[in-house]
């Protein structure tokens, strides 16, 4: 009976990165052997055990056989005579198919060390094609390790999988799980680029894929292409370390431009009205969490108004707050301002003046919101106890007056 650390822990250790968790593979043992040594069984599909002291996962070496489409259609086999190499060959990428013995020796039967050195994602065996989740995982790894490239043979295999309809078998929860994790990595645009290169993006996120090839005004968007702009915006959100709802909003902010008719290019009049519906439909399909969906819808609808904030009249600003439910949810409104700022600053050239230009819209609107929230709506309402239908109008007017005073704006 021998135990080996496998997978990501070995990879990250060799890359000099912090290792969070250790996964172990045990060779030459039976479930009864593990239980006799105090391990606690937890696996449902195949034998996995928790170490009695460290509580790390130990799985018996196993093989697998594809029996049905999708990523659930596998039968697993474990036995004491299953070799470590038999277990490693079922893994997705060579850099994840290495093991470290208890004496520190690296077991590398499929060239993971060389691919790690060459910064290449390469599939271990043709079995890669049996599990469509591996396309999503590889794309997520590309966001985590942006200096890695996909081997030509692996990219060709991924394209074959997409053409064969394997990606269509993915369940929404798994797509969202991998997409959301990729958005939280170092360079999310690499995930999108890989998915697009193999054709998977058009299958799982056709609304997003439609942005490439759609032009924008070059004066404000030197990158011109809407898809390229979106990737710069999401990378800027990642660079700033923003949380998932803000990153998702940055990803979705221009979704409506993929549906505007060519005669409205490159200015895309009305795209703010199309985006919310598309985001709502996409979020329902992928079962996106409510906080991510709501912030993305608001950002798509309002980021144009935010960019023009300094030109808006106090009455329009208060109406914006009401539309965004900012009086009850000021933190969400502040998140929307962050996503809108990413739209303004997301540029490819780190020295581009738009990345460093002041963005006064956010503090301007937050100052106005603070003033408007300072109005005691209860006191205003009490003055209209006999005429209650006038209360919303009176509260709105009081907030407009407060915003005027705070901003020094005498306009209505």
ABEGO torsion letter per residue (X at the ends): XBBBBBEAAAAAAAAGBBBABBBBBBBGBBAAAAAAAGBBBABAABBBBBBAAAGBBBBBBBBBBBABBEAABBBBBBBAABBAAAAAAABABAAAABBBBAAGBBBBAAGAAAAAAAGBBBBABAAAAABAAAAAAAAAAAAABAABBBBAAAAAAAAAAAAAGAAAABBAAAAAAAAAAAAABABAAAAAAAAAAAGAAAAABAAAAAABGBBBBAAABAAGBAAAAAAAAAAAAAAAGBBAAAAAAAAAAAAAAAABBAAAOAAGBGAAAAAAAAAAAAAAAAGBBAAAAAAAAAAAAAAAAAAAAAABBAAAAAAAAAAAGAAABAAAAAAAAAAAAAAAABBABAABAAAABBBAAAAAAAAAAAAAAABBAAAAAAAAAABAAAAAAAAAAAAAAAAAAAAGBABX
